[in-house]
Amino acid sequence: MKKRLFLFAMILGMWSVAFGQPREWGYHGGATVLLSEVNGANALSAGMTAGVSNGRVMVGVYGLKDVTPAQRPTYESTLEEYGFQGTFLYPVTSRLNLDFGLRLGRGEAGMEAIQKHISEGTQVEKVWAASPEVGIEFPLTRHLSLAYVGGYRWLWGAENLEDVGCGSYSSFYTALSLRAGFFPGR
C-alpha cells in the first residue's frame, strides 16, 4: 500500500510540475507563398500552414504545391511537399519576433519531358524533404501575423528522375506567410 501511495504521489507531483502553472495555448492557420529553385528554374509555390503554439514554441503541419511548373525548353519540373514543422519564436520587441524553424516533409517530384511542344510523358518520384529556416514574424494584431522566412530545402528520393537528381530540387527559398488565429502573449 505504501508503494502505491508513494507512486501515486510521485506521478501527481510530476504532473503538477509539468502542468500546474497556467499556460495559454494559441492556434493559427494561414496561407504561404514560397519562391525557390526547382531543377535550375525559379518556381513559385503556394500552400497552407496550421498549428498550435504555447508561448514561444509553435508546432503544426504545412503543405506546398507548385503554382506553375518550373519550365525549361525541353522539360517541366514540379514539386509537391507536405509535412510537420516546428518553430521557436524569440521576441526581440513587442512587435517583432525572430523565427528559428525546421520543416520535415514528404511529397512528389515530377519531370515532364517536352519535345517540340509535345509531352513525352511524366516521371514522378516520392521524395523526403528537410528544411531549416530562419525568419522574422511581425505580429500585426492579437489575431493576425505576417512572417517572412528564408531557408534551405534538402531533398532525397529524386535520383531516378531522368537527367536530374536530388541536388536539382534542393535549393534556398524565401517564403511569406499570413497567419490568422489566436496568438498568446500579444
C-alpha positions as CSV (number, residue, x, y, z in Angstrom):
1,M,0.0,0.0,0.0
2,K,2.8,2.4,0.8
3,K,4.5,1.8,-2.6
4,R,1.3,2.5,-4.4
5,L,0.7,5.7,-2.4
6,F,4.3,6.8,-3.0
7,L,3.9,6.1,-6.7
8,F,0.6,8.0,-6.9
9,A,2.2,11.0,-5.0
10,M,5.2,10.9,-7.3
11,I,3.0,10.9,-10.5
12,L,0.8,13.6,-9.1
13,G,3.8,15.7,-8.2
14,M,5.4,15.3,-11.7
15,W,2.0,16.2,-13.3
16,S,1.6,19.3,-11.2
17,V,5.2,20.5,-12.1
18,A,4.5,20.0,-15.8
19,F,1.0,21.3,-16.0
20,G,0.5,23.2,-12.7
21,Q,1.2,26.7,-14.0
22,P,-1.5,28.3,-16.2
23,R,-0.4,28.3,-19.8
24,E,-2.2,30.0,-22.7
25,W,-2.4,27.9,-25.9
26,G,-2.8,29.5,-29.3
27,Y,-3.7,28.3,-32.7
28,H,-3.2,29.5,-36.2
29,G,-4.0,28.8,-39.8
30,G,-2.7,30.7,-42.8
31,A,-1.5,30.9,-46.4
32,T,2.1,30.7,-47.6
33,V,3.8,31.8,-50.9
34,L,7.2,30.3,-51.4
35,L,9.8,31.2,-54.1
36,S,12.6,28.6,-54.7
37,E,14.6,27.0,-57.5
38,V,13.4,23.7,-58.9
39,N,15.7,21.9,-61.3
40,G,17.5,25.1,-62.4
41,A,14.5,27.3,-62.9
42,N,12.6,29.6,-60.5
43,A,9.4,28.1,-59.1
44,L,6.5,29.8,-57.2
45,S,4.7,27.6,-54.8
46,A,1.6,28.2,-52.7
47,G,0.2,26.4,-49.7
48,M,-1.1,26.4,-46.2
49,T,0.1,26.1,-42.6
50,A,-1.8,25.3,-39.4
51,G,-0.8,24.6,-35.9
52,V,-0.8,25.3,-32.2
53,S,1.6,27.3,-30.0
54,N,2.4,27.6,-26.4
55,G,4.2,30.9,-25.9
56,R,7.5,30.7,-27.8
57,V,7.1,27.2,-29.5
58,M,4.8,26.6,-32.4
59,V,4.2,23.1,-33.9
60,G,2.0,22.3,-36.8
61,V,1.5,21.0,-40.4
62,Y,2.2,22.5,-43.8
63,G,1.6,21.8,-47.4
64,L,3.1,23.4,-50.6
65,K,2.5,22.8,-54.3
66,D,3.9,24.5,-57.3
67,V,1.6,27.1,-58.8
68,T,3.2,26.7,-62.2
69,P,5.8,24.2,-63.2
70,A,9.5,25.3,-63.4
71,Q,10.0,25.4,-67.2
72,R,12.9,24.8,-69.4
73,P,12.8,24.4,-73.2
74,T,12.7,20.6,-73.1
75,Y,11.1,19.8,-69.7
76,E,8.8,21.0,-66.9
77,S,9.6,20.2,-63.3
78,T,7.1,20.1,-60.4
79,L,7.4,19.7,-56.7
80,E,4.8,19.0,-54.0
81,E,5.6,18.8,-50.3
82,Y,3.7,18.4,-47.1
83,G,4.6,17.5,-43.5
84,F,5.3,18.8,-40.0
85,Q,7.0,22.0,-38.8
86,G,8.3,23.3,-35.6
87,T,9.3,26.9,-34.8
88,F,10.9,28.6,-31.9
89,L,10.0,32.3,-31.5
90,Y,12.4,34.7,-29.9
91,P,10.8,38.0,-29.1
92,V,13.1,40.9,-30.0
93,T,10.5,43.6,-29.3
94,S,6.8,43.6,-28.6
95,R,6.1,44.0,-32.4
96,L,8.9,41.7,-33.8
97,N,9.9,38.0,-33.3
98,L,12.8,36.1,-34.7
99,D,11.8,32.6,-36.0
100,F,14.0,29.5,-35.9
101,G,12.3,26.6,-37.5
102,L,12.5,23.2,-39.1
103,R,10.2,21.5,-41.7
104,L,10.2,17.8,-42.2
105,G,8.1,16.5,-45.0
106,R,7.2,14.1,-47.8
107,G,6.0,14.7,-51.3
108,E,6.4,14.2,-55.0
109,A,8.9,15.5,-57.5
110,G,8.0,15.2,-61.2
111,M,9.5,15.9,-64.5
112,E,7.7,16.0,-67.9
113,A,9.8,15.8,-71.0
114,I,8.7,18.0,-73.9
115,Q,9.8,17.8,-77.5
116,K,8.6,20.4,-80.0
117,H,5.7,21.3,-77.6
118,I,4.5,17.7,-77.3
119,S,4.7,15.8,-74.0
120,E,6.7,12.6,-74.0
121,G,5.4,11.5,-70.5
122,T,5.8,12.4,-66.9
123,Q,8.1,10.8,-64.3
124,V,7.1,11.1,-60.7
125,E,9.1,10.0,-57.6
126,K,8.3,10.1,-53.9
127,V,10.7,12.4,-52.0
128,W,11.6,13.3,-48.5
129,A,12.5,16.9,-47.5
130,A,14.1,18.7,-44.6
131,S,14.2,22.5,-44.4
132,P,15.9,24.5,-41.6
133,E,14.7,28.1,-41.7
134,V,15.2,31.5,-40.1
135,G,12.8,34.4,-40.3
136,I,11.1,37.4,-38.9
137,E,7.5,37.5,-37.6
138,F,5.5,40.7,-37.4
139,P,2.5,40.4,-35.0
140,L,0.0,42.7,-36.6
141,T,-2.8,42.2,-34.1
142,R,-3.7,39.6,-31.5
143,H,-5.3,37.6,-34.2
144,L,-3.1,38.3,-37.3
145,S,0.6,37.8,-38.0
146,L,2.9,38.2,-41.0
147,A,6.0,36.1,-41.3
148,Y,8.9,36.2,-43.8
149,V,11.3,33.3,-43.7
150,G,14.3,32.0,-45.6
151,G,15.8,28.6,-45.6
152,Y,17.4,25.7,-47.5
153,R,15.4,22.6,-48.6
154,W,17.3,19.3,-48.8
155,L,15.5,16.7,-50.9
156,W,16.1,12.9,-51.1
157,G,14.4,10.4,-53.4
158,A,14.5,12.0,-56.8
159,E,17.6,10.1,-58.0
160,N,15.6,8.1,-60.6
161,L,14.2,11.0,-62.5
162,E,15.8,11.3,-66.0
163,D,18.6,13.8,-66.2
164,V,18.0,15.2,-62.7
165,G,18.8,14.3,-59.1
166,C,18.1,15.4,-55.6
167,G,20.5,18.3,-56.0
168,S,18.4,19.7,-58.8
169,Y,15.5,20.1,-56.3
170,S,17.5,21.1,-53.2
171,S,17.7,24.9,-53.0
172,F,17.5,28.1,-51.0
173,Y,14.0,29.5,-50.7
174,T,12.1,32.5,-49.3
175,A,8.5,32.4,-48.1
176,L,5.9,34.9,-47.0
177,S,3.1,33.7,-44.7
178,L,0.0,35.4,-43.4
179,R,-1.4,33.7,-40.3
180,A,-4.7,34.2,-38.6
181,G,-5.7,32.8,-35.3
182,F,-5.1,33.4,-31.6
183,F,-1.5,34.1,-30.5
184,P,-0.9,34.1,-26.8
185,G,1.1,36.8,-25.1
186,R,0.3,39.6,-27.5
